[in-house]
Amino acid sequence: SGFSASQLKAAGATVKMLLEAGFRVKQLKSIGCTANEFKQCDCTAEELRDAGFTANELRQVGYDAVQLRNGGFLARQLRDVGFLPADLKMAGLTALELEDVGFSAKELKEGGFTTEDMMSAAFTAQELRLAGCTVEELKPAGMTLKELKDGGFSISELKAANFPAWKMKEVGL
């Protein structure tokens, strides 16, 4: 029978040569080939994940959030290896997905998510106010006067947003 991947590697075969010879990523990982070597051979994050590499190992050798997400890594795994909301937004994750893994409204706002995005993630008026959203942003996005009042916005902020006096009286202002 032929030579093993280990024997070929010891004889100077590169990871690229071994892959071209038909050895699988998982086999080559087991003989010590690194994530960086596989990245140089244009292996996908999915191939490396399937071979047992972690999101952290792949991030360290330069895979980005888009590649890792396309490779099947979850939002929580991407957050845990240090990707920020802006990176994860570019990777196609929604505000709701990011809220589910523990990002705050403030972090999402800083990451470029819109007020509408954050409202769809079910953040409360108070959370959005604390994140720096204004009545002027929240009112057109569909937040009600009662929600805004309950969220801690002041009478003057609400009045400045042109809510009618009768409506303000109706919610106890």
TAQUICOR-V28627 format. One record per run of one state. SS is the DSSP state (a for helix, b for strand, c for the rest). FROM is the first residue (numbers start at 1). TO is the last residue. If there is no record, write none. Layout:
# TAQUICOR-V28627
ss=SS from=FROM to=TO
ss=SS from=FROM to=TO
This chain:
# TAQUICOR-V28627
ss=c from=1 to=4
ss=a from=5 to=10
ss=c from=11 to=14
ss=a from=15 to=20
ss=c from=21 to=24
ss=a from=25 to=30
ss=c from=31 to=34
ss=a from=35 to=40
ss=c from=41 to=44
ss=a from=45 to=50
ss=c from=51 to=54
ss=a from=55 to=60
ss=c from=61 to=64
ss=a from=65 to=70
ss=c from=71 to=74
ss=a from=75 to=80
ss=c from=81 to=84
ss=a from=85 to=90
ss=c from=91 to=94
ss=a from=95 to=100
ss=c from=101 to=104
ss=a from=105 to=110
ss=c from=111 to=114
ss=a from=115 to=120
ss=c from=121 to=124
ss=a from=125 to=130
ss=c from=131 to=134
ss=a from=135 to=140
ss=c from=141 to=144
ss=a from=145 to=150
ss=c from=151 to=154
ss=a from=155 to=160
ss=c from=161 to=164
ss=a from=165 to=170
ss=c from=171 to=173
